[in-house]
Amino acid sequence: MMSAPLIPLPDRAIIAIGGPDRVAFLQGLISNDVTRAGQDRAIWAALLTAQGKYLHDFILFADNDRLLLDVEASRREDLLRRLRMYKLRSKVELTDLSDEYRVLADPGPADAPAGQVIPVAGGWSLVDPRHAGLGRRLVLRADATPAATGAFATWDRARLLLGIPDGTRDLVVEKSILLDNGFDELHAIAWDKGCYVGQELTARTKYRGLVKKRLLPVAVDGPLPEPGTPVTADGTEVGEIRSGCGDRALALIRLEALTMGRALACGGVRLRPQPPAWLPLPPSEGDTPRNE
């Protein structure tokens, strides 16, 4: 089931939520339907502010009587703090398993549905629940982790071509909204579940057609600008660049700049939008190639 070489994902960590109230507890907090996560299925979800702005995102699946969350390692303490704040009298146990598990990538398109989880020696292999084209993730005990010698840039470039955000490399805490950043199309929002924190703004944005910007892949014709550098069209600011690798990056761009077919620039270099096939965009005046 594994290709070689495996790629370590050093800024990922695992936390566990146990206890009899674990599903109900998380169900009232996050954007996706926790009941859809199981021992054979992973989901992607986000925790938001009460105003519907981004705080954290993570991949979630079940391990017997606990839920495992694949989270941004550098921000796991903040996530645990926020979960404890909501805990109140819920019968849940929050555990940091960062020292016990490692997360790796098995690159290349998976030959199975997005979100599929299967047990492997020392842990689990799961097809990335956002897009099967990003391959599998391995969550393995530290003492069972094989040597991982693949380059992070290999995985990162595949992610960029697919237009998939990578935590706070692409999303701004307490500012970003899910629908600008592909969380709907990439299966991180359950529209048929009950209320959760930030649900009202998320639903209003969708049903009132208030999405005005999109995070999408761009080809960079020159040196890669620093994240946060403004994107301009004919001298007018229309967005900003986010994470990048080599000649590819993600940029948050106003839809009006795309539909008018205006030339985009960032930090003195040209940007060429290359929307992925999964991302619906209004037709533009120019030909915009799509990444498959």
N, C-alpha and C positions, 0 to 999 in steps of 0.2 A: 504493500500500500504506500510505501514511502519512496520518494525519488531522492537522489543524492546530487549535490550536498544539501543538507538541511541548513536553514538560515536562522540564527538566533535573533529573537526580538527582545532586546535588552530592556526596553522601557515598557514591558508588560509584566503584570503580577497577578496573582490569584488571591481573591478573598472568598470566604465561605459565609453563607447565611444558613444557619440551622435552626431547629426548634419547630414546634407544631404550628406556629403562626407565620412561618416564613413566606408562604405563597401569598396569603392575604396581606401581609405587611408590605411586601414589595409591589403587589398589584395596585395598591393605592398611591404609589409613588412614581412609577416609571411609565414611559410612553408606550411600551409594548405589552402584550398579554402574557403574563407570567405562566399561565396555564398551558401555553403552547410550548414552553420549554420542558424537555424531558431528558431521560437518559439516552435517547436516540435522536434528540433534536436540540439545536442551539438557536437562539434568537439574538438579535441586536436591539438595544434599547438605550434610552437616555433618561437622565434625571435633570429636571428643569427647575428654574425658580418659579415662584408663584405667578410671575408675569410672563411665563413661557419662554424664558431665555435659557440658553445652554449652560449646564454645570458640568456634567460628566456623561460619557457614553461607555458602554461595555458590552461584551459578548457573554451570554448567560446560558447555562445548561444545568441539568440535574445530575447529582450523584447520590443515589439512594435517598437518604433523609436530609440532604442538604442541597442548596443551590450554590454553584460555583460561578464566580464572576471574573472574567478576564478583563482587567482594568489597566489604566495608564499608571505605571508603577510610581512615577514621580509625584502623582497626585492621589495615591491611594489613602493616605492619612486624612486628606480633606474629605474624600468620599466616606470613609468610615465615620468621621466626625459628624457628617451630615446625617448618615443613617442612624447613628446613635441618638441624634437630636429628635428624630421622628419615632424612635422606638417606644417611648412611653411605657405602657404596660404590656406591649406585645411580647409574646413568648418566643423570642428569637435570640440567637447567639451569633455574634459577628466575630469572625476570626481572620486574621491576616496570615495567609499561607505563603507569603513571598519567599520564605527560606526553604519551603518544602517542594515547590513546583517551579518549573521553567516553561516558558512559551517559545515555540519555534515555528517557523514556516516551512512547509513542504510545497515549493512553488510549482507553478504550471496549472492550467485549468483542470479542475477536478472532474472525474468521470462519475459524479454522483450529484444529487440535488443539493443546493445551498442549504446549510444548516444541519446536514446529516452528521450524526455523532456515532462513532464506533469505538469500542474499547481496544486498546493496544497494550503491549507490555509496558507497564509502568505508568499508564494513564489513558489518555483519550486522543483520538484523531477526529477533527471536525472540519467539514467543508465550511469555508467562511460563509456565515449566514447572510452577509451583505451581497455577495456575488460569487458564484462558483468559479468564475474566471480567475479569482485571486488564489485559488488552490486551497490546501488544507492547513490548519493550524494544529500543532501538537501541544498538548498540555501534559507534561511528564514530570514524575517525581525527580527531584534533583539528583538522587542517587541512581536513577535509571535513564538519565539523559545521555544520548550518544553524542559524540563529537559533532559539532555543527560548524562547518567551515565555509558555508556559502556567504556571499557578500550581501549585506543589508540592502545595498543599492539595487540588486536584482529584484528583490521583493518590492522595494519602494517604487521603482520605475513601473512595474506591473500595476501597482496601486494607482499611480498617477495617471496612467493611460486609461484606467477604468473610471477615473473620477471619484475615487472613494476617499473621504476625509479621514485623517489620522489624528483624532483627539485634538488637543490644543495646538498642534502644529498647524491646523487649518481652521479651528473654531475658537472664537473669542468668548471667554467665560463671562457670563452675565450680559452678553450682547448678541451673540449669534442666535438665530432661530432655526428650527429644524427644517422647515420647508424650503429655505434658501439653499440647504446643504445636502439634499438628496435623501433625507431620512425616510420620507414617504415611499419613494420608488425603490429604495433599498431595504424595505421591509422592517423598519424600526418603529412604526406607529401602528397601533391597533385602533381603528376608528369605531369598532363595535364593542369596545370594553367600557367599563364604567369610568368615573372621574379619576383623574390622577393630578398630581401637582403640575400646573402649567397647561392643563388640557384646554381651558377656555380660549386662551389666545391662539393656541395651535389650531383648534377647530375653526375659529373665526378667520384666521389667515387663509385656511384652505377654502372654506365655503363662500367667502366674500371675494375670492380671487385677488388677494393682497400680496401675492409673491411678485416682487419687482426685481429681484436679483437671483443669480444662480452661481453656485460653485461648479466650475467645470475645468477640464484639462485644457492646457494651452501648450503649443510648441513655442519655444523661446529662441529667437534668432539672434543669439549673442550671449554674452555672459549672464548668468542667472542673477536677477535682482534679489536683494534681501527681502525676506518675508515682511509684509506690511507696506512695501513700496507702492504708491498709487499707480493705478492703471488709468491711462488717459485715452480719449478719442478726440482727435482734432483739438487737443489742448484742454479739453474739459475732463475733469476727473469722473470716472465711471465705475471705479471699483478699486481693488487692491490684490496684489499677488500674495499667495500663502506659501505652502511648502513646495519644494522643488528638488529635482535631482537631474544633473546634467542639463539637457536641453528640453526638459519637460517640467511642468509645474501645474499647480492648481491656482485658479484666480476666481475671486468673487466679483462678478461683473453684472452691471445693470442690464436687464433684458432689452431695453430700448436701444442700447449700443449694439447689441447683437442683431436685432431685427432690422436695423437700418444699414447693416453691413459696413459699419464705420471701421477704419483702420485703428488698431489698438497698439499702444506703446506702453512700456514700463521701464523706468530707469534708463532711458535712452536706447532700448532695444525693442524690436517689433514682437508682438505676441500674435499667434494665430490660433484662435479657438478651435478645438477639436472635440465637440461634444460626444460622449459615449452613446452607444445605441440605446441604452436603457433610459436616457434622459429626454423627455418630451420637451421640445422647444418650439416656439412659433416660427414659421418660415422666415428666412432672412432674404435680403436683397442679393446676397452673394452666395456662392457655393461654399458651404462649410463642411469639410470632410468629417466623418464620424469614426470614432474608435470602436471597434467591435468588441 
